[in-house]
Amino acid sequence: MSILGSRLADARVLDLFAGSGALGLEALSRGAAHASFVEVGAASLAAIRGNIARLGVADRATVVRGDAMRFIDRLDAGAFDLALADPPYSIPFAERLVAAFRTRPFAALLAVEHSAEVDPGGDDTRRYGDIALTFCYAP
């Protein structure tokens, strides 16, 4: 999150493949105005809702049960300021997210975590051992 710095202030954040909601919740704790969490798993959805309630941020959060890739297909360009994604590594979601973003940039910035062995074709990639973060910027 420290890499994102001032981009978090008052941002509309999208947390794709949200899991426990940690990325979106961290963005909220650092000044984001609103976070939308997209997750398909029932247990993960329960965890997200529980974490939102415990942190008292329900008025700044939206939880969507659904497939992240189908969700972004319905978004207009620029729908969010920041999109964060930590998809499963076993399916080439990082590459698919970057390709979808290139077609229609649904956020000003997309940040995707993935295996360091993968090059999804972003604008900037930072490697941390076996993990990498790729950033894509809207034109």
N, C-alpha and C positions, 0 to 999 in steps of 0.2 A: 504494500500500500504506500510505503514511503516514496516509491518511484513515481506514483501518480500525483503526489504533492497537492498543488493548488487546484488540480482538476476535480478534486472531490468536493470542494466548497459549493454547496447548493446544487449539486449534480443530480440528474435523473439517472439512476443506475439500474442496469439489468444484470442479474446474476443467473447465468445459464448453467444447466446441470448443477443446480444449487446445492445438492447434498444436505448438509446441516444448515446452510445459509451463511456460513462463516464469512465469505467474501462480501456479500451484500451488507451484512450486519457490521462488518468492520468499516465499510464505506460510510454507513450511517453514523457510526461512532466518530468518524473523522470529518463530519460536516455535510454529507450528502443530504439532499432534501427529501429524496424518496428512493426506495429500492423495490424492484419487482423481481421475485424469485420464481424461476421456472424449473420444475422438477416433476418427474413421472412416478417415482417410487413412493408408495404409501408410507413406509417407515420414515423416509427422508422428509416427506411433507409434514408428518407429525412432529418431527424434530424441528423443522423450520418454524412451524406455528408455535411450538413450545418456547423456542429461543426468542422469538419476537415478543411473546407475552412476558417472558421473564425480564427482558430488557426494556419493556414498556414503550415499544416503538410501533405499535399496531397502526397508529395514525399516519405513519410514514412508510408503510410496507404493503405490498400486494403479493399474494401467493397464488400462483397459477399452476394447476395440475395439468401437465401436458408435455409433449415431446418438444425439446428445445429447438430442434431443426425445423419442425413444422411451425413453431411459434415465430421464429424469425422470418419465415416466408411470408407471414402476414403483416410484417412491420413496414411502415413507411420509412423512407430515407430520413435520417436524423431524428428518429423517434426517441432516442436516448442520448445522453451526453457521454456515457461510459457503459460499455458492455464487458463483463467479466465472465470467463468460462473456465471451468476445470472439468472437462469431459473425461470419460473413461479412455484410457490409452489403448484399449484392445480393438477399438474401431477408429478409423481415420477421421474422427470428428474435428480435430484441429484444422486439417486441410479443408474439410467441408465448410467450416465456419469462415475461414479466410476467403474461400472462393465465393461464398454467399455474400460476404461483406464487400468484396470487390464488385459484385454485381449491383448491390444496393446497400450502401453503407448505412446501416440501421442505427449507428451511434457515431459520435465524433471520434471515439477511440474504442477499439476492440483489443482486449488483453486475454490471451489464451495460454493456459498452462498445458504442457505436453511433454512427452519423452524427449530428451535431448537428442535422440537418434533421428528425430523427425524434423524436416524443414517444411513447414506449411506455407512458406512463401510470403511472409509478412514483411513489414517495413523495418523492423528492428527486433532482434532476438537476443535474449540474455540467457546464458547457460549457468546453471548452478548444480554441478555434479551430473546426476542422471536426469534432472528436470530442467526444462527451459520455459521461458515466458516469451511469447511472441506478441508484438504490438503492431496493430494496423491503424493507420490514420485516414480519416475521411478526406477526400480531396477538397 
